[in-house]
């Protein structure tokens, strides 16, 4: 048996509570059942014992939850699928101990392999918060934007201008695609009159996904919480757009890739480096190196070659993400707002200045 001093068990219980607090009661129940199996030294314990690192830093519970959803989506966990709305199942709110146990039975090796894969959520809803930052960069520079995303996954948020935004403060669209980003918005609207023109789009990831490959598209789906079907619908819509988009995705770590991308400033465009819920996955020394690289590049920019750094990241695991924009020349940092991890709500301007704590 295992007690709460076990960091793996603590991670699963923390992630279960986090899912519930972020609106996925089903994911909470699934992870509660997995945690119970770990504590009882069941199949889940055998799977997680293969994990070599810090379960919190590696987001182990999220990896495991994604593996179970992949089994359901692929038709290999019918008992669990009966409770998953993503597969037309229904859940009454009761314990999922038996359904999870049935999914674990016979799938130990699959789950052992799946948790080695880094989570690839590529949450399109985060564009709701990033959108205001892109508009701010466009308004300040009046130049076309060269988008550069680090930790880009499949690069879906590089297509932010192809989505439609609707909330209490404003509506905005440039394209005719039916990918709607509907958000509960508090505070003033960003500058929706800003001239938006995209010069080009590029991103990097240590293991980028190609949504033209069915296996990669299904992997993205697996990390969406199964009872949040509106997120899944939005993801599938964005995948359909991305399959025909002109986006360059490179397999590279952020520091190496940015060093090359920032080596020669291009006049007449504003280069926008951006990332969302990515920073926490980099070791501290890597964070420092990337920050130093961006700030050094920014210091050399002028009005003809401006550089923007837009990020949606929490200050720690118990904070909701903050939207920050730094713009060079000048290097002035702005705290633009605070947002839900999936873009469900955004607090903008003065409404987003006060820190919002996520329940642990």
N, C-alpha and C positions, 0 to 999 in steps of 0.2 A: 504494500500500500504506500501511497505518496501523500505528503502533506503540503501545505501552502508554501513551504520553503523551497519547493521544487520550482525553478524558474520557468520550465516548460509548462507546467500546470498553471502557474501564475499568469503566463502569457495567454493561455486559452481562456482562462476565466476573465482576464482583463478585456480581451478582444470580444468575448461574448457580451459583456456589459456595454462595451463601446458600440457594438452593432445594435443593441437594443436602444441605446441612447440616440443613435443616428437613424432610428426608424425601421430597423429590420428585426422584428421579434422572431421571425423564423430562423434567421442566422444565429441569433442568440440561443434559441432552443437547440439547434444543431450543435453548436460549439459546447453548450452545456452537456449534451449527451456524449460528445467526444471527450470532454474533460473527465466525465465520470468513467469512461472506458480507460482513459490513461491512469486515473487514480486506482482502478481495479486491475492494473497490469494486463489489459486486454490487447487486442490487435493494434489499437491506436498507439499504445505504449511502445509496441515493437516498431511501429513506423517512426515515431518521433525520436526514438533512441538513436536513429541514424543521423540525426541533425547535429552538425559539428560545431555550430557557433552560438551566439547569443540569440535566443528565440525572439526577444523584443526587437533587436536591431534588424534581424532577418525577417520579421513579420511572419513567423512560423505558422501561427493559427490561420492567418489569411491564406497562406499557401495551401494548408490542409483543407480549408473550407472551399477553395477553388477546385481542388482535386475531387472533392465529393460532388460539387456541381457539375464538373466535367463528366463524371460517371453517369450522372442523371441525364445530362444533355445527350450523351452518346448511347443511352438506352441500357446501361449496364447496372443500374440500381433502381429497379422498378418499384420497390417498396418505398423508397425515399421519394421517387418521382411523383408518387400519388399525393404527396404533401407539397410539391413544388409548383407554385403558380407559373413559373417560367416554362413548365411542361404541361400546363393546363391542370395541374393538381390543385387540391384545396387542403388547407390546414385549419383544424378547429382550435388550435391553441394549446393542445395537450403536449405531454412529453414525447420526444421522438427517439427514445432509447432503443426500441426494437427496430425501427426503420434504419437508424444509423448503424446498429449492429449488423443488420442484413447487408448494408452497403459495404461495411468493412470486411465482411466474410468473403474471402476469395479475391479481394482486391488489394491485399497488403503490398504487393510488389508495385502495382500501378501507383498507389499513393506514395510509396517510398520514392519512386522516381519523380512524381509530380512536385513534391515539395522541394526538389532541387532546383526547380525553375523559378526565376524571380517573378513576383506578382506583376501582371501587366494589365492594370485596370484601364488605363487610357480613358479616364472618365470625361466624357464630352460635356457634362454639366458644369465642369470647372470653367469652361469658356464663359459662363455667365459673369464670373468675377474678373477673369482676364480681359474680357471685352472692354471694360472701362479703362484699363491700363493701355491697351492698344490705341483706343481713341485719344487718350491723353498724349501719347507719343506723337500721333498723327497731328493733333491740334497744335502741339508745341513746335514741331519742326516743319509742318506743311510739306513734307517730302514723302515719296513712296517708301514703304516699309520692306526691308529685307529681313524675313523671319528666320531666326536661328534658335531651335528648341533643343535643350539638352535633357536627357532622360525622356526621349520622345515616344518610346514604345512603338506604336504603329503610325505615329504622326498625325493622329486625327485632329488634335487641337491646332495644328498648323493650318487647318482649314476653317478657322474661327469665323472668317468673313463670309463663309458659305452658309452659315446658320442664321436662323431668324430668332430674335430676342424679344420676349414679351414679358413685361412685369408692370407693377403699379406705377412706376415712374416714367417709363418710356417704352417704345417699340422701335425696332431697327431691323432692316434687312437690305442686302445688296443682291442676293441670288434668289433663284426661284425654287431651290431645293426645299423639301418638306422636312427639314430637321429643325424642330422647334425647341428653343431653350427657354422654358417657362420658369420663372423664379419669383419667390417672395422677396420683394425689394423694399428696403427701408432707407430713407435718406434721399438726397438730391440725385438727379440723373447726371451721367457723364455728358461730355460735349458731343452730342449725336450729330452735330453739323460738321465735325472734323472730316477733312477730305481723306478718304481711305483708298489707297492704291497699293497693291502688293507687288513688289519688284520680283521677289522669288521666295521660295520656301525650302528650307532644309533643316534636318534634325539629325541627332545621333542618339544611339542607345548601345549599351554593351551587348544586347541581344534583341535587335529590332525585329518587329513582326511585319510580315507582308500580308495585308488583308486580302490580296488576290489569291492567297493560298487558303483553302477551306480550313485546314488544321489550325492556322494562325488566327483566323477569324473566330473559330470556336473557342480557342484559348482565351481570347479577350472576353467572350461571353461568359466563360466559366467564373470570372472574377467579379461579375455583377451579382449582387445579392438576389437570390431567387424570388423573393417576394416583392421586389421593386421592379415590376415589369415595365414601368414607364422608362426607366433607365435602360433596360434591355432594348426596348423599341427605338429609343434615341440612338443607342450605340449601333444598332443594325442600320439605321438610316445614314449615320455618319460613315459607316463602312462602305455603303453603296456609293456615297459621294467620293470617298477616297480611292475606290477601285478605278476611277477614271480621272484622278487628279494628277497634276504635275508636281510631285513632291520628291525631293531627294532625301533618302534616309541612309545614313552611314553607320556601319558597325564600328564603334569606337567609344573610348571613355571620354568623359566631358572635357577633361583638361587637355588631352592630346588634340581633340577635335577643335576646341576653341582656339588653341594656339595657332592652328593653321587658318581657321576661318577669320581670325582677327588680325592676321599678319599684315594685310594690305587693305587699308580703308578704301572704300569706294565712294567717290564723290557723287552727290546728288541723291543719296538714299539715307534713310535712318535705319541702321542695323539694330534689330530688337532681339536681344538674347532673352529667352524666357524659359521658365520651368514651373511645374506644379506638383506638389506632394512628391518631390524627388530628392530634395536636399538631405533628408534624414537618412537616406540609404547610402550616402557617401561617408567614409571615415572622416574624422575631424581634420586630418592633414590634407585630404583631398579638397575638402571645403575651403580651407585656407588657401590652397594653391589656385583653385578656380576663382575665388574672390579676388586674389591678388592679380591674377591674369586679366580679369575684367576691368578692375580699377586702373591697372597700368595702361590698358588699351584705351580706356575712357579718357585718361589724362592727356593723351596725345591727339584727341579729336577736336575738331573745330565745327563751326556752323555749317560747313559744306559736307562734313562726314560725321554727323551726330551718332551717338551710341546710347541705346536704352537698355536697362536691365529690369525686366518685369518678372516678379515671382509671386506665387501663391503658396505660402509655406507656413506651418505653425512654428511658433517659437520653441515649443516643446510638445511632448506627446499629449499633454493635458490641455492644450490650447487649440482653438479653432484657427484655421489658416488666416494669415494677414496678407493683403494685397499691397505690395510695395513696388514703387517705380523709381529708379535712379536714372537721371538723364545727363549726358555729357554733350557739349562742354559745360563745365560747372560742377558736375557730380552731385547735384542736389537730390536728396532722397525724399520721396513723398510716401506717407502712409495713406493709401487711398481708401482702404476699407477692410472689413472682415467678412469671411464667408463660411458657409457650411462646406464640409469636405467634398460633397458631391454637387455643390452649387444650388442646393435646394433653397437656400436663402442667402441674401447678400445685404450687408449693412454698409452703406457708402458714405463717403465724406465724413461729416461730423458724427453721423450715427455709427460709423465703424471705427472711431478712434479709441473707444474704451475696450480693453481686452475682454474677450468672452471666453469663459472657461468651459471645456467639455468635461462632462461628468466621468469620473474614472470608475 
